[in-house]
Amino acid sequence: MPGTGETVECPICGVRFDPTTAGGWCTNPGCGEWQSDTGDERSGGAVVYSPTGDPDRLGLLEQAAAQADADSAGESVESTVDESDGAAQPAAEDPSLTCPDCGATHDDANFCIECGSRLDSDRNDTPESLRLAVCGRQVAVTDGDCVGRDIRAAMLDAGRSDDEAVRVHREHVRFRKEADGFYLVDLGDNPTRLNDRLLERGDREPVAPGDELGLSEVVTARVRHPENPTD
């Protein structure tokens, strides 16, 4: 049958062809997968062709194309996940140990070479007591102890004046031992500082070796571990 000069577009490959040739099949050598029905509907003098083709064949082609798109998208997502997993690798942990008393850092040791404090994991356990280094003396601290009286005695023994000593209240602070460590409770109206923080009456703060306790702005006691009480 001679061609009519009219063309239709193949919905598979997008190439336009004369549907009156080759039995209505797409003439694109790389396609040939769609057949046009050369109906006689007209619109404005131009022949309008309805794409019928082989429904089973066309359906399989559409499914194959959809599967190919899905596979391509899956590969892209998998590649992205692999890259993100590689970038999200955690940094190696620092194996160094820091002395809780003097702050010196050691790569591998059981005792601090600077001050002699223990560095192993046993130091993480809450000790049964603490020591307060004040005015050249060591004041033992256990659960429930109020240390004002002992600190006043240490001040007087060191030659400090009575006027200074009496500014430290006999029940100035109390120590409480909990499962996770010791806590300091401010009991009085006289000033109490834990390191650089000014406490108020009733405040309860964790206290550990290395902390400094200031009482009434006249004396400072350094908190020490009982196994290394030297100042």
PyMOL commands that set and color helices and strands:
alter all, ss='L'
color gray80, all
select helices_A, chain A and resi 22-24+55-87+121-124+148-157+162-165
alter helices_A, ss='H'
color red, helices_A
select strands_A, chain A and resi 8-9+16-17+36-37+42-43+46-47+50-51+97-98+105-106+130-134+137-141+173-178+181-186+192-194+197-199+204-207+212-215+219-224
alter strands_A, ss='S'
color yellow, strands_A
deselect
rebuild
show_as cartoon
